């Protein structure tokens, strides 16, 4: 028997905002019935640009219902930019905590919110897709998602990763690879001083000598967390091609590949963020040879 807080019980027995908004501005669908959990989140914006209504439909356990219910309450009154900052930890904290084995429900809520925001920002033209290489084929969990839950929640074991995103909870064939991802991601956390996850300051390159592996990890982490979300908000994307000393070679994708302001974006956004979060000595160049090649982003 799981130990649930009174708030979890309240939102399970009397869930808020159940249903679906027919003329929704944002629609996010994640999970699957085959995996045991599924969630559809819809929201509507008011004239002031803030979320005025949000509803959900979910198939899952008490925690799935409670996290979905409380998430719809949390995002009402927020702008899209504010809602995009809500994490699975925020959802769990709002409920007074969840059993660790049920933390994946809060992650599903965050994923549904991200999908709904992406749906809104693309005008419904783009269907939410898994980002990156699939590591856990049983539950369809990607390397990028595993890295994200490790970073946001400072996870250190495969069991914790399974509790937060189900990866490794099926046949178990990916557990060895999950261990490697934990080791790599935790190494980046230690170098950046992010012992408490997303709330810690990250200026690792200043006054600190990095190995080449550490530098590459930090560059990729900064692209994933600080740069790619801004580009994707406008239909663009970016791929790290290589790191040669202090030279970072990237390729722009999507709308960014066709934009005449690519040079400005490269210097004022990409290079500026890398210098802020990794090292002031870095400079960025575009890999024109691969800029037009078809590609599947591996996150």
C-alpha positions as CSV (number, residue, x, y, z in Angstrom):
1,X,0.0,0.0,0.0
2,X,1.4,3.3,-1.1
3,X,1.6,6.2,1.5
4,X,-0.2,9.1,-0.1
5,X,-0.4,12.6,1.3
6,X,-3.8,14.1,2.0
7,X,-3.5,16.4,-1.0
8,X,-2.9,13.4,-3.3
9,X,-6.0,11.7,-1.9
10,X,-8.0,14.9,-2.2
11,X,-7.2,15.3,-5.9
12,X,-7.7,11.6,-6.6
13,X,-11.1,11.4,-5.0
14,X,-12.2,14.8,-6.2
15,X,-10.1,15.6,-9.3
16,X,-10.3,19.2,-10.7
17,X,-10.7,20.2,-14.3
18,X,-11.6,16.8,-15.7
19,X,-12.5,16.8,-19.4
20,X,-11.3,18.3,-22.7
21,X,-11.5,21.8,-24.1
22,X,-13.0,21.6,-27.5
23,X,-11.4,24.8,-29.0
24,X,-8.2,24.4,-27.1
25,X,-5.1,26.6,-27.9
26,X,-2.8,23.8,-26.8
27,X,-3.2,20.0,-26.8
28,X,-0.7,17.6,-25.4
29,X,-1.0,13.8,-25.5
30,X,1.7,11.5,-23.9
31,X,2.0,7.9,-22.7
32,X,0.0,5.0,-24.0
33,X,-2.5,2.5,-22.8
34,X,0.0,-0.3,-23.6
35,X,2.4,1.2,-21.1
36,X,-0.3,1.6,-18.4
37,X,-0.4,5.4,-18.3
38,X,-1.8,8.0,-20.8
39,X,-2.6,11.7,-20.4
40,X,-4.3,14.3,-22.6
41,X,-3.9,17.9,-21.5
42,X,-5.7,20.8,-23.1
43,X,-5.5,24.5,-22.3
44,X,-7.1,27.8,-23.4
45,X,-5.5,31.3,-23.4
46,X,-7.4,34.4,-22.3
47,X,-7.3,37.8,-23.9
48,X,-4.4,38.7,-21.5
49,X,-2.2,36.0,-23.0
50,X,-2.4,33.9,-19.8
51,X,-3.9,30.4,-19.4
52,X,-7.5,30.8,-18.4
53,X,-8.6,27.2,-18.5
54,X,-7.0,23.8,-18.5
55,X,-8.5,20.3,-18.5
56,X,-7.2,16.7,-18.5
57,X,-8.2,13.2,-19.4
58,X,-6.0,10.4,-18.0
59,X,-5.8,6.6,-17.8
60,X,-3.7,5.6,-14.8
61,X,-3.4,5.2,-11.1
62,X,-4.3,7.5,-8.2
63,X,-1.0,9.4,-8.6
64,X,-1.6,9.9,-12.3
65,X,-5.1,11.4,-11.6
66,X,-3.8,13.6,-8.8
67,X,-0.8,14.9,-10.6
68,X,-2.9,15.7,-13.7
69,X,-5.5,17.4,-11.5
70,X,-3.1,19.6,-9.6
71,X,-1.1,20.4,-12.8
72,X,-4.2,22.0,-14.4
73,X,-4.7,24.1,-11.2
74,X,-1.0,25.1,-11.2
75,X,-0.9,26.5,-14.8
76,X,-4.1,28.5,-14.7
77,X,-3.2,32.2,-14.6
78,X,0.3,31.6,-16.0
79,X,1.8,32.8,-19.3
80,X,3.1,30.3,-21.7
81,X,6.7,31.2,-20.7
82,X,5.8,30.7,-17.0
83,X,4.1,27.4,-17.6
84,X,7.0,26.1,-19.6
85,X,9.2,26.4,-16.4
86,X,7.0,24.0,-14.4
87,X,8.9,20.8,-13.6
88,X,7.9,17.4,-12.4
89,X,9.4,18.3,-9.0
90,X,7.1,21.4,-8.8
91,X,4.1,19.1,-9.4
92,X,5.2,16.6,-6.8
93,X,6.0,19.3,-4.2
94,X,2.6,20.9,-4.8
95,X,1.1,17.6,-3.7
96,X,3.3,17.4,-0.6
97,X,5.3,14.6,-2.2
98,X,4.7,11.3,-4.0
99,X,6.0,7.8,-3.3
100,X,9.2,7.5,-5.3
101,X,7.7,4.6,-7.2
102,X,5.0,6.9,-8.5
103,X,7.2,9.9,-9.5
104,X,6.9,8.9,-13.2
105,X,3.3,10.3,-12.9
106,X,4.7,13.8,-12.2
107,X,7.1,13.4,-15.2
108,X,4.2,12.4,-17.4
109,X,2.4,15.6,-16.4
110,X,5.4,17.7,-17.2
111,X,5.7,15.9,-20.6
112,X,2.0,16.5,-21.4
113,X,2.5,20.2,-20.6
114,X,5.5,20.5,-22.8
115,X,3.6,18.8,-25.6
116,X,0.7,21.1,-25.3
117,X,2.9,24.2,-25.3
118,X,4.8,22.9,-28.4
119,X,1.4,22.3,-30.0
120,X,0.4,25.9,-29.3
121,X,3.7,27.4,-30.5
122,X,3.6,25.5,-33.8
123,X,-0.1,26.3,-34.4
124,X,-1.0,22.6,-34.2
125,X,1.2,21.9,-37.3
126,X,3.6,19.7,-35.4
127,X,2.8,16.5,-33.6
128,X,4.8,16.0,-30.4
129,X,7.5,13.4,-31.0
130,X,10.1,11.7,-28.8
131,X,13.3,13.7,-28.9
132,X,16.5,11.7,-29.2
133,X,17.5,8.1,-29.4
134,X,15.2,5.5,-27.7
135,X,17.0,3.7,-24.9
136,X,14.2,1.8,-23.3
137,X,12.2,0.2,-26.1
138,X,9.7,-1.4,-23.7
139,X,8.3,2.1,-22.6
140,X,9.7,4.2,-25.5
141,X,12.0,6.4,-23.2
142,X,14.7,8.4,-24.9
143,X,18.2,9.2,-23.8
144,X,17.3,12.9,-23.6
145,X,14.4,12.2,-21.3
146,X,16.5,10.0,-19.0
147,X,19.2,12.8,-18.9
148,X,16.5,15.3,-18.1
149,X,15.0,13.4,-15.1
150,X,18.5,12.8,-13.8
151,X,19.4,16.5,-14.0
152,X,16.1,17.8,-12.6
153,X,15.9,15.3,-9.7
154,X,19.6,14.5,-9.1
155,X,19.1,10.8,-9.6
156,X,22.0,8.4,-8.9
157,X,20.6,4.8,-9.4
158,X,18.9,2.8,-12.2
159,X,16.0,2.1,-9.8
160,X,15.4,5.8,-9.3
161,X,15.4,6.4,-13.1
162,X,12.9,3.6,-13.4
163,X,10.7,5.2,-10.8
164,X,10.8,8.6,-12.5
165,X,10.3,7.6,-16.2
166,X,9.9,3.8,-16.3
167,X,13.1,3.3,-18.3
168,X,14.5,-0.1,-17.3
169,X,11.3,-1.3,-15.8
170,X,10.4,-3.8,-18.6
171,X,12.7,-6.5,-19.9
172,X,15.7,-4.8,-18.1
173,X,17.9,-5.0,-21.2
174,X,18.7,-1.3,-21.1
175,X,19.8,-1.1,-17.5
176,X,23.5,-1.2,-18.4
177,X,23.0,1.7,-20.8
178,X,21.0,3.7,-18.2
179,X,23.9,3.2,-15.7
180,X,26.3,4.8,-18.3
181,X,23.9,7.7,-18.8
182,X,23.7,8.3,-15.1
183,X,27.5,8.2,-14.8
184,X,27.9,10.7,-17.7
185,X,25.1,13.0,-16.5
186,X,26.2,13.0,-12.8
187,X,29.8,13.8,-14.0
188,X,28.4,16.9,-15.7
189,X,26.4,17.8,-12.6
190,X,29.5,17.6,-10.4
191,X,31.6,19.6,-12.7
192,X,29.0,22.3,-12.9
193,X,28.3,22.3,-9.2
194,X,24.7,21.5,-9.8
195,X,24.4,19.2,-6.7
196,X,20.8,20.3,-6.2
197,X,19.8,20.0,-9.9
198,X,18.3,22.8,-11.8
199,X,18.3,25.3,-8.9
200,X,22.1,25.5,-8.6
201,X,24.2,28.1,-10.4
202,X,26.1,26.8,-13.5
203,X,29.2,28.7,-14.4
204,X,31.7,25.8,-14.5
205,X,34.2,27.0,-17.0
206,X,35.3,30.1,-15.2
207,X,38.4,29.6,-13.1
208,X,38.3,25.9,-13.7
209,X,40.3,23.7,-16.2
210,X,38.1,21.2,-18.0
211,X,39.1,18.0,-19.7
212,X,38.0,17.7,-23.3
213,X,35.3,15.1,-22.3
214,X,34.0,17.4,-19.6
215,X,33.9,20.3,-22.0
216,X,32.0,18.3,-24.6
217,X,29.5,17.1,-22.0
218,X,28.9,20.7,-20.7
219,X,28.6,22.0,-24.2
220,X,25.9,19.4,-25.1
221,X,24.1,20.0,-21.7
222,X,24.1,23.8,-22.3
223,X,22.7,23.3,-25.8
224,X,20.0,20.9,-24.5
225,X,18.9,23.1,-21.6
226,X,19.7,26.7,-22.5
227,X,19.8,27.0,-26.3
228,X,17.6,24.4,-28.0
229,X,14.4,25.4,-26.2
230,X,14.7,29.0,-27.4
231,X,15.3,27.9,-31.0
232,X,12.5,25.3,-31.0
233,X,10.1,27.9,-29.8
234,X,10.5,29.5,-33.2
235,X,10.5,26.3,-35.3
236,X,14.3,25.9,-35.3
237,X,16.8,23.5,-33.8
238,X,20.6,23.0,-33.4
239,X,23.0,20.1,-33.5
240,X,26.4,19.8,-32.0
241,X,28.8,18.5,-34.6
242,X,32.2,18.6,-32.9
243,X,34.3,20.4,-30.3
244,X,37.9,21.1,-31.4
245,X,39.8,22.8,-28.6
246,X,37.8,26.0,-27.9
247,X,36.0,25.8,-31.3
248,X,32.4,24.5,-31.1
249,X,31.0,23.4,-34.5
250,X,27.3,23.4,-34.8
251,X,24.6,22.9,-37.5
252,X,21.3,24.8,-37.5
253,X,18.2,22.8,-38.4
254,X,14.5,23.6,-39.2
255,X,13.7,27.3,-39.6
256,X,17.1,28.3,-38.3
257,X,18.8,26.7,-41.3
258,X,16.8,29.0,-43.6
259,X,17.1,32.2,-41.5
260,X,19.2,35.1,-42.8
261,X,19.9,36.0,-39.2
262,X,21.8,32.8,-38.5
263,X,25.1,34.6,-37.9
264,X,23.4,36.8,-35.2
265,X,21.8,33.8,-33.6
266,X,25.1,32.0,-33.6
267,X,27.0,34.8,-31.8
268,X,24.3,36.4,-29.6
269,X,22.6,33.3,-28.5
270,X,24.7,30.1,-29.0
271,X,28.1,31.5,-28.4
272,X,26.9,33.8,-25.6
273,X,25.3,30.9,-23.7
274,X,28.3,28.6,-24.1
275,X,30.6,31.3,-22.8
276,X,28.3,31.9,-19.9
277,X,27.8,28.3,-18.8
278,X,31.0,26.5,-20.1
279,X,34.0,28.7,-20.8
280,X,34.6,32.3,-21.8
281,X,37.2,31.1,-24.3
282,X,34.8,29.2,-26.5
283,X,33.8,30.4,-30.0
284,X,31.2,28.9,-32.4
285,X,31.4,28.1,-36.1
286,X,28.7,26.7,-38.3
287,X,29.3,23.4,-40.2
288,X,28.0,24.4,-43.6
289,X,28.7,21.0,-45.1
290,X,26.1,19.3,-42.9
291,X,23.6,22.2,-42.7
292,X,21.5,20.9,-45.5
293,X,21.8,17.2,-45.0
294,X,18.7,15.3,-43.8
295,X,19.1,14.2,-40.3
296,X,17.4,12.6,-37.3
297,X,18.1,14.6,-34.2
298,X,19.7,12.4,-31.4
299,X,19.3,15.0,-28.6
